[in-house]
């Protein structure tokens, strides 16, 4: 049996060394591994008593399930990432295994009541008081709306006005999760959605990072009002100027603007140092520089005319020689 080509140097290849650490408390380690997959579900007496909805005293039908029952089913659906029908089946299995006589919400009721209930999302950044401050990244994107206008354009080739919406997102830089979002019309700018995004964040914010669209005073005021210790990382616009209090009480925006001005001045000084220096006579007489440029263009034109004449003469001599032969 022939050896495969990539195994010719297998005896000299680098191998991952085997683990030298030996588990000494194997029973406890084995029990901890089994515990990772353990699932324990129980219903307290208060949850069983409050499973049904309270009678309604106003007009309308009587609800069958309390918000606690709906939140229980929707939380299991969010944790296990199930559809509404699968969530209904999971709730029925759990209730039957526990031997409880509770009604299971159907999938249509779950879908209807989910629009009015605030379902807690697992692992939401900034949800706890003891959690670390998050670094917030904000930006917006466009969502194109498709409808009969798109069908008419494809079918008949008629011109249609495109319509779209703006989706503003706030992302946690540490985990990459979307912690806040708003959907507005296309006429709403990015800076106006800073407050709605902050309303959806319960914890503290360490930094606020965005593009030049958030370079507005109201964004800085909103960050300073809600999170005074947060840093605003927003590049100033090309037409940005210092505030009136830049000399006495400079803001974060004034600091960013001064840093950018300093970098520009530094780049200009480096360019002046590396640029070739003209002679003293040329610097003192600007007309001499223009005369040199004009002389150079004339010399190039003379060379091109001489080359064209030479090539024409060569062509004529070649034709004469061919005719004589």
C-alpha positions as CSV (number, residue, x, y, z in Angstrom):
1,X,0.0,0.0,0.0
2,X,1.5,3.3,-1.2
3,X,1.9,6.2,1.2
4,X,-0.1,9.3,0.3
5,X,2.0,12.4,-0.7
6,X,0.9,14.5,2.3
7,X,2.0,11.8,4.7
8,X,5.5,11.4,3.5
9,X,6.9,13.7,6.2
10,X,4.4,12.7,8.8
11,X,7.1,11.5,11.2
12,X,8.7,15.0,11.1
13,X,5.5,17.0,11.3
14,X,4.5,19.0,14.3
15,X,2.0,17.2,16.5
16,X,-0.1,18.7,19.2
17,X,1.2,17.3,22.5
18,X,-1.2,15.4,24.5
19,X,-2.7,16.9,27.6
20,X,-0.5,16.4,30.6
21,X,-3.0,17.6,33.2
22,X,-4.7,14.7,34.7
23,X,-8.1,15.1,36.4
24,X,-7.9,14.0,40.0
25,X,-11.5,14.7,41.1
26,X,-13.1,12.7,38.3
27,X,-16.4,12.1,40.0
28,X,-17.0,15.8,40.7
29,X,-15.8,16.7,37.2
30,X,-18.2,14.1,35.6
31,X,-21.1,15.4,37.7
32,X,-20.4,19.0,36.6
33,X,-20.4,18.0,32.9
34,X,-23.8,16.3,33.4
35,X,-25.1,19.3,35.2
36,X,-24.5,21.5,32.2
37,X,-27.2,19.7,30.3
38,X,-29.7,19.5,33.2
39,X,-33.0,21.2,32.9
40,X,-35.2,21.8,35.9
41,X,-38.6,23.4,35.5
42,X,-41.0,24.1,38.3
43,X,-44.1,26.1,39.0
44,X,-44.6,27.9,42.2
45,X,-47.9,28.1,44.0
46,X,-48.2,31.8,43.2
47,X,-47.7,31.1,39.5
48,X,-50.3,28.3,39.5
49,X,-52.8,30.6,41.3
50,X,-52.1,33.5,38.9
51,X,-52.2,31.4,35.7
52,X,-55.7,32.4,34.8
53,X,-56.7,36.0,33.9
54,X,-58.7,38.2,36.2
55,X,-62.3,38.9,35.2
56,X,-62.7,42.0,33.1
57,X,-65.1,44.6,34.3
58,X,-65.2,46.6,31.0
59,X,-66.7,45.8,27.7
60,X,-65.1,43.0,25.6
61,X,-64.4,39.3,25.8
62,X,-63.0,37.7,28.9
63,X,-59.3,36.8,28.7
64,X,-58.3,33.2,29.5
65,X,-54.6,33.7,30.4
66,X,-52.9,36.2,32.6
67,X,-49.8,38.1,31.5
68,X,-47.7,35.8,33.7
69,X,-48.8,32.7,31.7
70,X,-48.1,34.5,28.4
71,X,-44.7,35.7,29.6
72,X,-43.8,32.1,30.7
73,X,-44.6,30.7,27.2
74,X,-43.0,33.5,25.4
75,X,-39.8,33.3,27.5
76,X,-39.5,29.6,26.8
77,X,-39.9,30.4,23.1
78,X,-37.2,33.0,23.2
79,X,-34.7,30.9,25.2
80,X,-35.1,27.8,23.0
81,X,-35.7,29.8,19.7
82,X,-38.9,28.1,18.8
83,X,-41.8,29.0,16.6
84,X,-45.2,29.6,18.2
85,X,-46.6,26.1,17.5
86,X,-43.4,24.5,18.9
87,X,-43.7,26.8,22.0
88,X,-47.3,25.6,22.5
89,X,-46.1,22.0,22.3
90,X,-43.3,22.6,24.7
91,X,-45.6,24.2,27.3
92,X,-48.1,21.3,27.0
93,X,-45.3,18.8,27.6
94,X,-44.0,20.5,30.6
95,X,-47.4,21.0,32.2
96,X,-48.3,17.3,31.5
97,X,-45.0,16.1,33.0
98,X,-45.6,18.2,36.1
99,X,-49.1,16.8,36.5
100,X,-50.7,20.2,36.6
101,X,-54.2,21.0,35.4
102,X,-53.5,24.2,33.6
103,X,-54.6,25.3,30.2
104,X,-52.0,25.7,27.5
105,X,-52.1,28.9,25.4
106,X,-52.5,28.2,21.7
107,X,-50.1,29.6,19.1
108,X,-52.6,32.2,17.8
109,X,-53.1,33.7,21.3
110,X,-49.3,33.7,21.8
111,X,-48.8,35.6,18.5
112,X,-51.6,38.1,19.4
113,X,-50.5,38.8,23.0
114,X,-46.8,39.0,22.1
115,X,-47.4,42.3,20.4
116,X,-48.6,43.9,23.6
117,X,-46.1,42.3,26.1
118,X,-42.5,43.2,26.8
119,X,-40.7,39.8,26.6
120,X,-37.3,39.8,28.4
121,X,-34.5,38.9,26.1
122,X,-31.8,36.6,27.4
123,X,-28.3,38.2,27.6
124,X,-29.5,41.7,27.0
125,X,-26.5,44.1,27.6
126,X,-27.0,46.7,30.2
127,X,-30.0,45.0,31.8
128,X,-28.6,44.6,35.2
129,X,-27.5,47.2,37.7
130,X,-24.1,45.4,38.3
131,X,-23.3,44.9,34.6
132,X,-20.4,46.7,33.0
133,X,-21.0,49.9,31.1
134,X,-21.4,49.2,27.4
135,X,-19.7,50.9,24.5
136,X,-22.5,51.9,22.2
137,X,-22.1,52.0,18.4
138,X,-24.9,53.8,16.5
139,X,-25.6,54.0,12.8
140,X,-28.5,53.9,10.4
141,X,-29.4,52.0,7.2
142,X,-32.2,52.2,4.6
143,X,-34.9,49.7,4.2
144,X,-36.5,49.7,0.8
145,X,-40.3,49.1,0.7
146,X,-41.5,46.8,-2.1
147,X,-45.1,46.7,-3.3
148,X,-47.2,47.1,-6.4
149,X,-44.9,49.9,-7.5
150,X,-42.0,47.4,-7.9
151,X,-44.4,45.0,-9.8
152,X,-45.5,47.7,-12.2
153,X,-41.9,48.7,-12.8
154,X,-40.9,45.1,-13.7
155,X,-44.1,44.4,-15.7
156,X,-44.6,47.5,-17.7
157,X,-41.4,49.4,-17.2
158,X,-43.1,52.5,-15.8
159,X,-41.3,55.0,-13.6
160,X,-42.2,54.8,-9.9
161,X,-41.1,56.7,-6.9
162,X,-39.0,54.6,-4.5
163,X,-40.0,54.6,-0.9
164,X,-37.9,53.5,2.0
165,X,-37.5,53.7,5.8
166,X,-34.6,54.5,8.0
167,X,-33.6,51.9,10.6
168,X,-31.5,53.3,13.4
169,X,-29.5,50.7,15.4
170,X,-27.5,50.8,18.6
171,X,-25.0,47.9,18.9
172,X,-22.9,46.8,21.9
173,X,-19.3,46.9,20.8
174,X,-18.3,44.1,23.3
175,X,-20.9,41.5,22.3
176,X,-22.1,42.7,18.9
177,X,-25.8,42.5,20.0
178,X,-28.4,45.0,19.0
179,X,-29.5,46.7,22.2
180,X,-31.7,49.5,20.7
181,X,-33.4,50.2,17.5
182,X,-35.9,52.6,16.0
183,X,-37.7,52.7,12.6
184,X,-38.5,56.1,11.2
185,X,-39.3,57.7,7.8
186,X,-36.5,58.8,5.4
187,X,-36.9,62.5,6.4
188,X,-35.7,61.9,10.0
189,X,-32.0,62.5,10.6
190,X,-29.7,60.3,12.6
191,X,-29.0,62.8,15.4
192,X,-32.7,63.1,16.4
193,X,-32.8,59.4,17.3
194,X,-30.2,59.6,20.1
195,X,-32.8,60.0,22.8
196,X,-35.1,57.1,21.6
197,X,-32.1,54.8,21.5
198,X,-31.0,55.8,25.0
199,X,-34.5,55.2,26.3
200,X,-34.1,51.5,25.4
201,X,-30.9,51.0,27.4
202,X,-31.3,50.4,31.1
203,X,-27.6,50.2,32.1
204,X,-24.8,52.7,31.9
205,X,-23.0,53.7,28.7
206,X,-19.2,54.1,28.7
207,X,-18.9,55.6,25.2
208,X,-21.1,56.7,22.3
209,X,-19.6,56.2,18.8
210,X,-21.1,57.4,15.5
211,X,-20.3,58.9,12.2
212,X,-20.4,62.6,11.2
213,X,-24.2,62.6,11.1
214,X,-24.2,62.7,14.9
215,X,-22.0,65.8,15.1
216,X,-24.7,68.0,16.6
217,X,-25.0,69.8,19.9
218,X,-28.2,68.0,20.9
219,X,-26.4,64.6,20.7
220,X,-23.7,65.9,23.1
221,X,-26.3,67.4,25.4
222,X,-28.2,64.1,25.4
223,X,-25.1,62.1,26.3
224,X,-24.1,64.5,29.0
225,X,-27.6,64.5,30.5
226,X,-28.0,60.8,30.6
227,X,-24.4,59.5,31.0
228,X,-22.1,62.3,32.2
229,X,-19.1,60.0,32.3
230,X,-19.5,58.7,28.8
231,X,-17.1,59.6,26.0
232,X,-18.5,60.8,22.7
233,X,-16.5,59.6,19.7
234,X,-17.9,61.4,16.7
235,X,-15.7,63.0,14.0
236,X,-16.4,66.7,13.5
237,X,-17.7,67.8,10.2
238,X,-15.5,69.7,7.6
239,X,-17.3,72.9,8.4
240,X,-17.3,72.5,12.2
241,X,-16.2,75.5,14.3
242,X,-15.3,75.9,18.0
243,X,-18.1,76.8,20.4
244,X,-18.4,80.1,22.2
245,X,-17.1,78.5,25.4
246,X,-14.1,76.8,23.9
247,X,-11.6,79.0,25.7
248,X,-13.2,78.8,29.2
249,X,-15.2,75.6,29.3
250,X,-14.3,73.4,26.3
251,X,-16.6,70.5,25.4
252,X,-15.7,67.1,24.0
253,X,-16.6,68.4,20.6
254,X,-14.1,71.3,21.0
255,X,-11.4,68.8,22.0
256,X,-12.1,66.6,18.9
257,X,-12.0,69.7,16.7
258,X,-8.7,71.0,18.1
259,X,-7.2,67.5,17.7
260,X,-8.1,67.5,14.1
261,X,-6.8,71.0,13.5
262,X,-3.6,69.9,15.2
263,X,-3.2,66.9,12.9
264,X,-3.8,69.1,9.8
265,X,-1.2,71.6,10.9
266,X,1.3,68.8,11.6
267,X,0.7,67.3,8.2
268,X,1.2,70.7,6.6
269,X,4.5,71.2,8.4
270,X,5.7,67.8,7.4
271,X,4.8,68.4,3.7
272,X,6.7,71.7,3.8
273,X,9.7,70.0,5.3
274,X,9.7,67.2,2.7
275,X,8.9,69.4,-0.4
276,X,11.9,70.4,-2.6
277,X,13.0,73.9,-2.0
278,X,13.4,76.4,-4.9
279,X,16.5,78.4,-5.4
280,X,16.8,81.9,-4.0
281,X,16.6,83.5,-7.5
282,X,13.5,81.5,-8.4
283,X,11.8,82.3,-5.1
284,X,12.5,86.0,-5.4
285,X,11.3,86.2,-9.0
286,X,8.0,84.4,-9.7
287,X,8.2,85.4,-13.3
288,X,11.4,83.4,-13.7
289,X,9.5,80.2,-12.8
290,X,6.8,81.0,-15.4
291,X,9.5,81.6,-18.0
292,X,11.2,78.3,-17.2
293,X,7.8,76.4,-17.5
294,X,7.2,78.1,-20.9
295,X,10.6,77.3,-22.2
296,X,10.1,73.7,-21.2
297,X,6.9,73.4,-23.1
298,X,8.4,75.1,-26.2
299,X,11.4,72.7,-26.1
300,X,9.0,69.7,-25.9
301,X,7.1,71.0,-28.8
302,X,10.2,71.5,-30.9
303,X,11.3,67.9,-30.1
304,X,7.9,66.5,-31.2
305,X,8.0,68.5,-34.5
306,X,11.6,67.2,-35.2
307,X,10.5,63.7,-34.5
308,X,7.5,63.9,-36.8
309,X,9.7,65.3,-39.6
310,X,12.3,62.7,-39.2
311,X,9.8,59.9,-39.3
312,X,8.2,61.4,-42.5
313,X,11.6,61.7,-44.2
314,X,12.4,58.1,-43.3
315,X,9.1,56.9,-44.8
316,X,9.7,58.9,-48.0
317,X,13.2,57.4,-48.4
318,X,11.8,53.9,-47.9
319,X,9.1,54.4,-50.6
320,X,11.7,55.8,-53.0
321,X,14.0,52.8,-52.5
322,X,11.1,50.4,-53.1
323,X,10.1,52.3,-56.3
324,X,13.7,52.2,-57.7
325,X,14.0,48.5,-57.1
